[in-house]
């Protein structure tokens, strides 16, 4: 049996090294929202050869339209993000793009109104809150102990802060925006985090039912020793697949996959080294209180 409980504060220190800069960036800079949330138009242009960004800027300036952001993508593509413009202005811009000497192809043209973006953000927040309450209630009921539910949710919040903090830093330094795909990755991280935590908690519950005569911290160590290999093997299969997609996938889904990758790594870590140590510290606090 590996005595994981001897290194609880080391686990928290490792988490703090990730959480502190990420949380600071989240509070200081926030996230960089895409047009999905702010409203506007996203146009993706494909050129047959590599052209400088000034070519795209000249087309926009000719139509007296200022882009919120122009980003070069793989495959001679440019992602052009515009603030809300009228349909007439957008039609003139499309005509100017297709009739330019380089004759680029308009691969994508998505327009989102600011009202729809605000509604999407509100629904995202509500979905996250409902999911957290439902998970807390289910885990507490299934394990007949509120401590298990609270520990699972704290580990979940840890994972969400890791993902949000990472993308806050990416948004500030690399101008990476969060869109609807990021919301999907965000909610998926929530489900994966709790799923992996329940595996460890279920083994602890089995040992408690059997009446193993071990101190609670040693009982948790025994449960972790028995499940950490399975948890790591299961997570690595997902991590390797996601890593391959990040390195070789398309530009449009790269940061969505990256968010899933960060969430999976954090969820694997927190299930064993955040959720279970919280249970152990809670048990020690209760014993000292008695």
Secondary structure, DSSP 4 states (H G I P E B T S, - for coil): ---GGGGHHHHHHHHHHHHHHHHHHHHHT---B-HHHH-EEEEEEE-SS---HHHHHHHHHHTT--EEEEEEETTTEEEEEE----HHHHHHHHHHHHTSTT--EEEEEEEE-HHHHHHHHHHHHHHHHHHHHHHHHHHHHHTT-HHHHHHHHHHHHHHHHHHHHHHHHHHHHH---B-HHHHHHHHHHHHHHHHHHHHHHHHHHHHHHHT--S-HHHHHHHHHHHHHHHHHHHHHHHHHHHHHHHHHS-HHHHHHHHHHHHHHHHHHHHIIIIIHHHHHHHHHHHHHH-
